[in-house]
């Protein structure tokens, strides 16, 4: 190990000796070449100076040649390189002459650049280059700024005129997506180029220059927005929502760039307002479509009810018509929700805006479209409860019954289903108050109750008018007592049977309430009935088998004290029990109690019932007459 260290020390000593020799040799070489290096450096400086002088002396000819060849950029660069030297040595006659020649050539160059700029035949990049060269030549920036914006206005107004020509009445307008594409690539693209070039060229103008550009963009942008709104207005009656949303997306995306460049002009905010306004109008269009669809369903129901029945072929029943109306309305609602849901799709550029994440979903779709339609449907249904004189024509009673059941079904399940579907599709992130489901259900139930009550009233009026006309025509009080049931009474029974069937198609049977304990309750004697049955049985034979439920309801009218002015419930029992209420009125006629021993269903049904304890209700005059002479 000692040997290894000794050997290493010897090698290090030899290396140090070699380094000393090399250093000494390098010092002798540097001393020898020092004089030559100084002479070479001096010669290089002289050569560079001569080249500069040569460039200065050749500058006028070079500028002239560049102007003749149209190499304006090269000429401006030559002038820029020599300008500082010429300014510094202009007191020397030779340099002053060169400077004078260059100024003459530069003036001619600036004139040609201005001529080229004013012609406006070139595009925005070429004109921006002309302005940049003129600024480099020392032309006034304020004047160039005005001219630049004036020429840019001409080009952009040409794009606007082209778009406006497409909206003319003579040529067919392109679809809205193509229109927004042309506007985006033409006007919006040109505006972006102008803004970028202006900010690059006139950055030294400061806030004043920026305000000029913002006012310029704001003015032309408002004209472009007006054209876009005119084209979008033509789409409000169309049915293709996807094409409209795509066009709005392109329109909004295109204005992102100028919106970022020209934040003071407010172009992006204006574009967003247009999109929001179109979305609101689209919601209104879909609401009108739902209303029209509902009215169309009612028209179809009217036609189906009024259509003549072909022998051997039954038309659609009320239950089928109700199912058709309900399914048609629900399908239209789902289609409208799917159409407006496109405005909130993730791939749409404006879907992340606060309006479409909040107010559009809650106040626009839920409240404006769905709740608005449900309330409109209830109001339309309630309008059928007006008197015929107010509406100009009578409403078919079957339509009243169908609408009553439809509103009741909405109160039971449909409203909750529709609003739940809406809340799931449109995730509401808004704090605005919304209409509770219970409120809408209460409105629908009240509408159903009014319709059913009006149905009972209308059917009762039909019966009462039939009886009154028969009494007034034949003077039942003066004629002999008939031995058979009058035709009008048969018609009453037939109509009552039809009402029973009609109501039973849409409403359940219902539960009869406990009989009243009032003293006017009639107690029928089976013995007396069977004893006297033979008196009337030979004189009346029903033309057709009668429903036992119908007979029970008719019997109840004369056997119990019925509160005919009690609220109608949603079942067949109360509807059939209360529909004769129009026969009773607070009128001036009060029949003698002796009439009421004949006010039993015996003559109507072919049986005799012993007289009960007299009761004195106030009846329409035709009732005692028809009962005493039927």
C-alpha positions in Angstrom: 0.0 0.0 0.0 3.0 2.3 0.7 4.3 1.5 -2.7 1.0 2.6 -4.3 1.0 6.0 -2.5 4.6 6.6 -3.4 3.9 5.8 -7.1 0.9 8.2 -7.1 3.0 11.1 -5.6 5.6 10.6 -8.4 2.9 10.8 -11.1 1.4 14.0 -9.5 4.8 15.7 -9.5 5.3 14.9 -13.2 1.8 16.3 -14.0 2.6 19.5 -12.2 5.9 19.9 -14.1 4.1 19.4 -17.5 1.4 22.0 -16.6 4.1 24.6 -15.8 5.8 24.0 -19.1 2.4 24.3 -21.0 1.6 27.6 -19.2 5.0 29.1 -20.1 4.6 28.1 -23.7 1.1 29.6 -23.9 2.4 32.9 -22.4 5.1 33.2 -25.1 2.6 32.5 -27.9 0.2 35.2 -26.5 3.0 37.7 -26.3 3.9 37.0 -29.9 0.3 37.3 -31.3 -0.8 40.3 -29.2 0.2 42.8 -31.8 -1.5 40.9 -34.6 -4.7 40.6 -32.5 -4.8 44.4 -32.0 -4.3 45.1 -35.7 -7.0 42.6 -36.6 -9.5 44.1 -34.2 -8.8 47.5 -35.6 -9.1 46.4 -39.2 -12.5 44.7 -38.3 -13.8 47.9 -36.8 -12.7 49.9 -39.9 -14.3 47.3 -42.1 -17.6 47.5 -40.3 -17.5 51.3 -40.4 -16.9 51.2 -44.1 -19.8 48.8 -44.6 -22.0 51.2 -42.7 -20.8 54.1 -44.7 -21.3 52.1 -47.9 -24.9 51.3 -46.7 -25.6 55.0 -46.0 -24.3 56.1 -49.4 -26.3 53.3 -51.1 -29.4 53.9 -49.0 -31.2 56.3 -51.5 -30.7 53.8 -54.4 -31.8 50.9 -52.2 -34.9 52.7 -51.1 -35.8 53.6 -54.6 -35.4 50.1 -55.8 -37.5 48.7 -53.0 -40.3 51.2 -53.7 -40.2 50.3 -57.4 -40.4 46.6 -56.5 -43.1 47.1 -53.9 -41.0 45.8 -51.1 -42.3 48.4 -48.7 -41.4 46.4 -45.6 -37.8 46.1 -46.6 -37.6 49.8 -47.5 -39.0 50.8 -44.1 -36.4 48.5 -42.4 -33.6 50.1 -44.3 -34.9 53.6 -43.3 -35.2 52.5 -39.7 -31.5 51.2 -39.6 -30.1 54.4 -41.0 -32.4 57.0 -39.4 -30.5 57.3 -36.1 -27.1 57.7 -37.8 -28.4 60.3 -40.2 -30.0 62.2 -37.4 -26.7 62.1 -35.5 -24.5 63.3 -38.4 -26.9 65.5 -40.2 -24.6 68.5 -39.6 -22.1 67.0 -42.1 -22.9 68.0 -45.7 -22.5 64.5 -47.1 -24.8 63.0 -44.6 -27.4 65.8 -44.9 -27.6 65.2 -48.6 -28.2 61.5 -48.0 -30.9 62.4 -45.4 -32.6 64.7 -47.8 -32.7 62.1 -50.5 -34.1 59.5 -48.1 -36.8 61.9 -46.9 -38.0 62.4 -50.4 -38.1 58.7 -51.1 -39.7 58.0 -47.7 -42.4 60.6 -48.4 -43.2 58.9 -51.7 -43.2 55.5 -49.9 -45.7 56.8 -47.3 -47.9 58.2 -50.1 -48.0 54.8 -51.8 -48.7 53.0 -48.5 -51.6 55.4 -47.8 -52.9 54.9 -51.3 -52.8 51.2 -50.9 -54.5 51.4 -47.5 -57.2 53.7 -48.7 -58.1 51.5 -51.7 -59.3 48.9 -49.3 -59.0 46.1 -51.8 -56.8 44.1 -49.6 -57.7 42.1 -46.5 -57.4 43.0 -42.9 -53.9 41.6 -42.5 -52.5 43.6 -45.4 -54.1 46.8 -44.2 -52.8 46.2 -40.7 -49.3 45.8 -42.3 -49.7 49.1 -44.1 -50.7 50.9 -40.9 -47.7 49.3 -39.1 -45.3 50.6 -41.9 -46.8 54.0 -41.8 -46.4 54.1 -38.0 -42.8 53.1 -38.4 -42.3 55.9 -40.9 -43.5 58.3 -38.2 -47.0 59.1 -39.5 -49.4 60.5 -36.8 -51.0 57.6 -34.9 -54.3 59.4 -34.2 -55.0 59.9 -37.8 -54.0 56.4 -38.7 -56.3 55.1 -35.9 -59.3 56.9 -37.4 -58.6 55.7 -40.9 -58.0 52.1 -39.7 -61.4 52.0 -38.0 -63.1 53.6 -41.0 -61.8 51.1 -43.4 -62.6 48.2 -41.0 -66.1 49.6 -40.7 -66.5 49.4 -44.5 -65.5 45.7 -44.6 -67.7 44.7 -41.7 -70.7 46.7 -43.0 -70.4 44.8 -46.2 -70.7 41.5 -44.2 -73.8 42.9 -42.5 -75.4 43.9 -45.8 -74.8 40.4 -47.1 -76.5 38.9 -44.0 -79.4 41.3 -44.3 -79.9 40.4 -47.9 -80.4 36.8 -46.9 -83.3 37.9 -44.7 -85.1 39.6 -47.7 -88.5 38.3 -48.8 -87.5 37.3 -52.3 -84.8 34.7 -51.9 -85.5 31.8 -49.5 -83.7 32.4 -46.3 -81.1 29.8 -45.3 -81.7 27.7 -42.2 -80.8 29.3 -38.9 -77.7 27.2 -38.4 -76.2 28.2 -41.8 -77.1 31.8 -41.1 -75.2 31.9 -37.8 -72.3 30.1 -39.4 -72.0 32.7 -42.1 -72.3 35.5 -39.6 -69.7 33.9 -37.3 -67.2 33.3 -40.0 -67.8 36.6 -41.8 -68.7 39.4 -39.4 -67.5 38.0 -36.1 -64.3 36.7 -37.6 -63.6 40.0 -39.2 -64.3 41.8 -36.0 -61.8 39.6 -34.1 -59.1 40.4 -36.7 -59.8 44.1 -36.5 -59.7 44.1 -32.7 -56.5 42.1 -32.5 -54.8 44.3 -35.1 -56.0 47.5 -33.5 -54.8 46.5 -30.0 -51.4 45.5 -31.4 -50.9 48.6 -33.5 -52.3 51.3 -31.3 -51.5 49.9 -27.8 -49.7 53.2 -27.2 -53.0 55.1 -27.5 -53.9 54.0 -23.9 -57.5 54.1 -22.6 -58.7 56.6 -25.2 -57.8 54.2 -28.0 -59.4 51.3 -26.2 -62.6 53.3 -25.7 -62.7 54.1 -29.5 -62.4 50.4 -30.3 -65.1 49.4 -27.8 -67.5 52.0 -29.2 -66.8 50.8 -32.7 -67.4 47.2 -31.8 -70.5 48.0 -29.7 -72.1 49.9 -32.6 -71.5 47.2 -35.3 -72.2 44.4 -32.8 -75.7 45.8 -32.1 -76.5 45.8 -35.8 -75.3 42.2 -36.1 -77.4 41.2 -33.1 -80.5 42.8 -34.6 -80.0 40.7 -37.7 -79.5 37.5 -35.7 -82.7 38.3 -33.7 -84.7 38.8 -36.9 -83.5 35.4 -38.2 -84.2 33.7 -34.8 -87.7 35.2 -34.7 -88.5 33.3 -37.9 -87.8 30.1 -36.0 -90.2 30.7 -33.2 -93.0 29.0 -35.1 -90.9 26.0 -36.1 -90.8 22.7 -34.4 -87.2 21.7 -34.7 -85.7 22.7 -31.4 -82.4 20.9 -31.9 -81.5 23.0 -34.9 -82.3 26.2 -33.1 -80.3 25.2 -30.0 -77.3 24.2 -32.3 -77.5 27.6 -34.0 -77.6 29.4 -30.6 -74.6 27.4 -29.5 -72.6 28.4 -32.6 -73.7 32.0 -32.2 -72.6 32.0 -28.5 -69.3 30.2 -29.1 -68.3 32.6 -31.9 -68.7 35.6 -29.7 -66.4 34.3 -27.0 -63.2 35.5 -28.7 -64.4 39.1 -29.4 -66.0 39.1 -25.9 -62.5 38.4 -24.4 -60.7 40.9 -26.7 -63.4 43.6 -26.2 -64.6 43.2 -22.7 -65.6 46.8 -22.5 -68.0 46.4 -25.5 -70.1 43.8 -23.7 -70.6 41.6 -26.7 -70.5 38.3 -24.8 -73.2 39.6 -22.3 -75.4 40.8 -25.2 -75.1 37.4 -26.9 -76.1 35.7 -23.7 -79.1 38.0 -23.3 -80.2 37.1 -26.8 -79.9 33.3 -26.1 -81.9 33.8 -22.8 -84.6 35.8 -24.6 -84.9 33.1 -27.3 -85.2 30.4 -24.6 -88.0 32.4 -22.9 -89.8 32.8 -26.2 -89.4 29.1 -26.9 -91.0 28.2 -23.6 -93.9 30.5 -24.5 -94.2 28.7 -27.8 -94.3 25.3 -26.2 -96.9 26.5 -23.7 -99.1 27.7 -26.6 -98.5 24.4 -28.3 -99.7 22.5 -25.2 -102.8 24.7 -25.0 -103.5 24.1 -28.6 -103.0 20.4 -28.2 -105.4 20.3 -25.3 -108.0 22.3 -27.3 -107.5 19.9 -30.2 -108.2 16.9 -27.9 -111.4 18.6 -26.7 -112.4 19.2 -30.4 -111.8 15.5 -31.1 -113.9 14.5 -28.2 -116.7 16.8 -29.3 -116.6 15.3 -32.8 -116.6 11.8 -31.4 -119.6 12.5 -29.2 -121.5 14.2 -32.0 -120.7 11.6 -34.6 -123.7 9.6 -35.7 -123.7 6.0 -34.5 -123.5 3.4 -37.3 -125.8 0.4 -36.8 -124.0 -2.6 -35.5 -120.9 -0.5 -34.7 -120.3 1.2 -31.4 -118.3 4.4 -31.2 -115.6 5.0 -28.6 -116.9 5.1 -25.1 -116.2 7.8 -22.5 -113.5 5.7 -20.8 -111.7 5.3 -24.1 -112.0 8.9 -25.0 -110.7 9.8 -21.5 -107.7 7.5 -21.9 -106.9 9.0 -25.4 -107.1 12.6 -24.1 -104.9 11.8 -21.0 -102.3 9.9 -23.0 -102.2 12.6 -25.8 -101.7 15.4 -23.3 -99.0 13.5 -21.4 -97.1 12.7 -24.6 -97.2 16.4 -25.6 -95.9 17.4 -22.2 -93.1 14.9 -22.4 -92.2 16.1 -25.9 -92.1 19.7 -24.7 -89.9 18.8 -21.8 -87.5 16.9 -24.1 -87.4 19.9 -26.5 -86.6 22.5 -23.9 -84.1 20.2 -22.1 -81.8 20.7 -25.0 -81.0 24.2 -23.7 -79.4 22.7 -20.6 -77.4 20.0 -22.3 -73.7 19.8 -21.1 -72.3 20.2 -24.6 -74.1 23.5 -25.1 -71.8 26.4 -24.5 -74.3 28.6 -22.6 -75.8 25.8 -20.4 -73.4 26.7 -17.6 -74.7 30.3 -17.4 -76.5 31.1 -14.2 -79.9 31.7 -15.9 -79.9 28.2 -17.4 -78.8 26.6 -14.2 -81.4 28.3 -12.1 -84.2 30.6 -13.3 -84.7 28.7 -16.6 -85.3 25.4 -14.8 -87.5 26.7 -12.0 -89.4 29.7 -13.2 -89.2 29.0 -16.9 -89.8 25.3 -17.3 -91.5 24.2 -14.0 -93.6 27.3 -13.3 -94.0 28.9 -16.7 -94.5 25.8 -18.8 -95.7 22.9 -16.7 -97.6 24.7 -13.9 -98.8 27.3 -16.4 -100.2 24.7 -18.6 -101.9 22.8 -15.8 -103.6 26.0 -14.6 -104.5 26.9 -18.1 -106.1 23.5 -18.6 -108.1 23.9 -15.4 -109.2 27.4 -16.5 -110.2 26.1 -19.9 -112.2 23.3 -18.3 -113.9 25.7 -15.8 -114.9 28.0 -18.7 -117.3 25.2 -19.8 -119.2 25.8 -16.6 -120.3 29.2 -17.9 -123.9 29.6 -19.0 -124.5 29.0 -22.7 -125.3 32.7 -23.3 -121.9 33.7 -22.2 -120.0 31.1 -24.2 -122.2 31.2 -27.3 -123.1 27.5 -27.4 -124.0 24.7 -25.1 -121.4 22.2 -23.9 -122.1 18.5 -24.3 -122.8 17.1 -20.8 -120.6 14.1 -21.6 -117.6 16.5 -22.2 -118.2 18.0 -18.8 -118.2 14.6 -17.2 -115.0 13.6 -19.1 -113.2 16.8 -18.1 -114.3 16.3 -14.5 -112.8 12.8 -14.4 -109.6 14.1 -16.2 -109.1 16.8 -13.6 -109.7 14.3 -10.8 -107.1 12.0 -12.3 -104.7 14.9 -12.5 -105.3 15.6 -8.8 -104.9 12.0 -7.9 -101.6 11.1 -9.7 -100.8 12.9 -12.9 -99.8 16.3 -11.4 -97.4 14.7 -9.0 -95.9 12.5 -11.8 -95.4 15.4 -14.2 -93.8 17.7 -11.6 -91.5 14.9 -10.3 -90.5 14.2 -13.9 -89.7 17.9 -14.5 -87.7 18.2 -11.3 -85.6 15.1 -12.2 -84.9 16.3 -15.7 -84.1 19.9 -14.7 -82.0 19.9 -11.6 -83.2 23.1 -10.1 -80.5 25.2 -8.5 -82.5 28.3 -7.8 -84.0 29.8 -4.7 -87.1 31.2 -6.3 -90.3 29.9 -4.7 -92.2 27.3 -6.7 -95.8 26.2 -6.6 -96.3 23.2 -4.3 -97.9 20.0 -5.7 -100.7 20.2 -3.1 -101.8 23.7 -4.4 -102.1 22.4 -8.0 -103.9 19.3 -6.8 -106.3 21.4 -4.9 -107.0 23.6 -7.9 -107.5 20.5 -10.1 -109.9 19.0 -7.6 -111.9 22.1 -7.3 -112.1 22.2 -11.1 -113.3 18.6 -11.2 -115.9 19.4 -8.5 -117.2 22.4 -10.5 -117.4 20.4 -13.7 -119.3 17.5 -12.1 -121.6 19.9 -10.3 -122.3 21.6 -13.6 -122.9 18.3 -15.3 -125.5 17.4 -12.6 -127.1 20.8 -13.1 -127.2 20.5 -16.9 -128.7 17.1 -16.8 -131.3 18.1 -14.3 -132.2 21.1 -16.4 -132.8 18.9 -19.4 -135.2 16.7 -17.4 -137.0 19.7 -15.8 -137.4 21.5 -19.2 -138.8 18.3 -20.7 -141.4 18.0 -17.9 -142.3 21.7 -18.0 -142.8 21.6 -21.7 -145.1 18.6 -21.5 -147.1 20.1 -18.7 -147.5 23.4 -20.5 -148.4 21.8 -23.7 -151.1 19.3 -22.6 -152.3 21.0 -19.3 -152.0 17.9 -17.1 -154.1 19.4 -14.4 -157.2 19.6 -16.6 -157.0 16.3 -18.3 -158.4 13.0 -17.1 -156.2 10.7 -15.1 -154.2 8.5 -17.5 -154.3 4.8 -17.2 -150.8 4.3 -18.7 -147.5 6.0 -18.1 -147.1 9.1 -20.2 -144.5 9.1 -22.9 -142.6 11.9 -21.3 -142.2 9.9 -18.1 -140.9 7.0 -20.1 -138.4 9.5 -21.7 -137.4 10.6 -18.2 -136.7 7.0 -17.2 -134.7 6.4 -20.4 -132.7 9.5 -19.9 -132.0 8.7 -16.3 -130.9 5.2 -17.3 -128.5 6.8 -19.9 -127.1 9.1 -17.3 -126.6 6.2 -14.9 -124.6 4.4 -17.6 -122.7 7.4 -18.6 -121.6 8.3 -15.1 -120.8 4.7 -14.3 -118.3 4.6 -17.1 -116.0 7.2 -15.4 -116.9 7.1 -11.7 -117.2 4.4 -9.1 -120.5 3.4 -7.5 -119.9 5.1 -4.2 -121.3 4.4 -0.7 -124.8 5.5 0.2 -125.0 7.5 3.4 -127.1 6.5 6.3 -130.8 7.4 5.9 -131.9 10.6 7.6 -133.9 10.3 10.8 -136.1 13.3 9.8 -139.8 13.0 10.3 -140.3 13.3 6.5 -138.6 10.0 5.9 -141.0 7.7 4.1 -141.6 4.2 5.4 -142.9 1.9 2.8 -145.2 -1.0 3.8 -144.5 -4.2 2.0 -148.0 -5.3 2.9 -149.6 -2.3 1.5 -147.5 -2.4 -1.6 -148.3 -6.0 -2.3 -152.0 -5.4 -1.5 -152.3 -2.6 -4.0 -149.9 -3.8 -6.6 -152.6 -5.4 -8.7 -154.3 -2.0 -9.2 -151.5 -0.6 -11.4 -149.7 -3.7 -12.6 -151.9 -4.4 -15.6 -151.7 -0.8 -16.8 -147.9 -0.5 -17.0 -145.4 -2.8 -18.6 -141.8 -1.5 -18.8 -140.5 -1.3 -22.4 -137.1 -2.6 -21.3 -135.5 -4.1 -18.3 -134.5 -1.4 -15.8 -131.3 -1.3 -13.8 -132.0 -2.1 -10.2 -129.5 0.6 -9.1 -131.5 3.1 -11.1 -134.7 1.9 -9.5 -133.1 2.2 -6.1 -132.0 5.8 -6.8 -135.5 6.8 -8.1 -137.1 5.1 -5.1 -134.7 7.0 -2.9 -135.9 10.3 -4.3 -139.4 9.7 -3.0 -138.6 7.6 0.0 -135.9 9.8 1.7 -135.4 13.4 2.3 -132.5 14.2 -0.1 -130.5 17.3 0.4 -130.3 18.1 -3.2 -128.1 21.2 -2.6 -125.4 19.2 -0.8 -122.0 19.2 -2.6 -121.6 16.6 -5.3 -119.1 13.9 -4.5 -116.9 12.0 -7.0 -119.1 8.9 -7.3 -122.1 7.8 -9.3 -124.4 7.6 -6.2 -124.4 11.3 -5.5 -124.4 12.3 -9.1 -127.6 10.3 -9.8 -129.2 11.3 -6.5 -128.6 15.0 -6.9 -129.1 15.5 -10.6 -132.9 16.3 -10.2 -132.0 19.4 -8.1 -133.0 21.8 -10.9 -136.6 20.6 -10.3 -136.5 22.3 -6.9 -136.4 26.0 -6.7 -137.1 28.7 -4.2 -140.0 29.8 -6.4 -143.5 31.1 -5.7 -145.3 27.8 -6.1 -146.0 25.8 -3.0 -148.2 22.8 -3.8 -150.9 21.6 -1.5 -149.9 18.7 0.9 -152.6 16.5 -0.6 -150.5 16.4 -3.8 -147.7 14.5 -2.1 -149.7 11.3 -1.6 -149.2 10.9 -5.3 -145.6 12.0 -5.2 -144.3 8.4 -5.0 -142.6 6.4 -7.7 -145.6 4.1 -7.9 -147.2 5.5 -11.1 -143.7 5.8 -12.6 -142.8 2.2 -11.8 -146.2 0.6 -12.1 -146.8 0.1 -8.3 -148.8 1.8 -5.6 -147.4 3.1 -2.4 -149.6 4.3 0.5 -149.5 8.0 1.3 -146.8 9.0 3.9 -146.8 11.8 6.3 -147.1 15.0 4.2 -144.0 17.0 3.6 -144.0 20.4 2.2 -140.9 21.1 0.1 -140.8 24.0 -2.4 -140.9 22.4 -5.8 -141.0 23.6 -9.4 -144.6 23.9 -10.5 -144.2 21.1 -13.1 -143.3 18.5 -10.4 -146.6 18.2 -8.6 -148.4 18.5 -11.9 -146.4 15.7 -13.6 -146.7 13.6 -10.5 -150.4 14.0 -10.1 -151.2 13.4 -13.8 -148.5 11.1 -14.9 
